[in-house]
Amino acid sequence: MSCERRGSGSPIVLVHGLGSRWQCFEPILDRLAAEHEVIAVDLPGFGRTPPIAGVEPGARGYARWLTGWLDRIGIERPHVVGSSMGGGVALELGRAGIACAVTAFAPIGCYGRPGLWWVQGLLTALRAAGGATGPLVSAALDHPAGKAVLLSALFGRPGRVPADSARADVAALVAAASFVAARDSFGGYRLALGDDPGALRRIPVTVAWGTRDAVLTYPTQSRRARAVLPFARHVALRHCGHLPFNDDPAACAALVLQDQVRRRDLR
């Protein structure tokens, strides 16, 4: 199991999305760790965590696995922050009463059929391109124009992404052993009106969406999120993409810390 732990205090668990790794949260880690213990995980089959027998890739399967893993390491009722697929994991942990607060950045499950096909196809294409043209991609990422072309699908401000970090992200996407299984699980994971919210109504829930998100498209999917999660706080992150942490780390960290304040106020 690969994870990064920093700081001390009440725990915040960070969960990445499809094809990603814990380092996607690097721009906000130290801001959160100044006040809290922060645990950023590589899910099984992503980053440096190999697939684990019996763990079903996808929002529900990873939520079940994290429930057991957190119990084994002695973490109770953490605040769970998730990005994309990790946002779905965070919502499921909140629904089950495992999380004391949920901050979900562009969570999966708010798509219709066209949106589902789009996210599956786009991430598959990015993975294939990274594998087929690795040296060219690596070289292009050293130049602003190359970053703009290659990273604009994921970031609202691609020029802010360090080249070495972008290269490592592409390599992790290409190497992700559980990519296909997790991608295919999206078809069975949709948030709908009438779903049982479980414990989500009793905890702070924030859903944040970058207005330049081209993966889980902002105009349609954030609107659906507002409809199916009416009890949540919904926030638009101006000029941010699907992975907003490089685009505006201060705003992203502030949302998480605000949910900590909201959690204390509910006690």
Secondary structure as GFF3:
##gff-version 3
##sequence-region A 1 267
A	DSSP	beta_strand	3	6	.	.	.	ID=ss1
A	DSSP	beta_strand	11	15	.	.	.	ID=ss2
A	DSSP	three_ten_helix	22	25	.	.	.	ID=ss3
A	DSSP	alpha_helix	26	33	.	.	.	ID=ss4
A	DSSP	beta_strand	37	41	.	.	.	ID=ss5
A	DSSP	alpha_helix	59	72	.	.	.	ID=ss6
A	DSSP	beta_strand	79	83	.	.	.	ID=ss7
A	DSSP	alpha_helix	85	95	.	.	.	ID=ss8
A	DSSP	beta_strand	101	105	.	.	.	ID=ss9
A	DSSP	alpha_helix	113	132	.	.	.	ID=ss10
A	DSSP	alpha_helix	134	140	.	.	.	ID=ss11
A	DSSP	alpha_helix	144	151	.	.	.	ID=ss12
A	DSSP	three_ten_helix	158	160	.	.	.	ID=ss13
A	DSSP	alpha_helix	163	175	.	.	.	ID=ss14
A	DSSP	alpha_helix	179	185	.	.	.	ID=ss15
A	DSSP	three_ten_helix	186	188	.	.	.	ID=ss16
A	DSSP	three_ten_helix	198	202	.	.	.	ID=ss17
A	DSSP	beta_strand	205	210	.	.	.	ID=ss18
A	DSSP	alpha_helix	218	228	.	.	.	ID=ss19
A	DSSP	beta_strand	233	237	.	.	.	ID=ss20
A	DSSP	alpha_helix	244	247	.	.	.	ID=ss21
A	DSSP	alpha_helix	249	266	.	.	.	ID=ss22
###
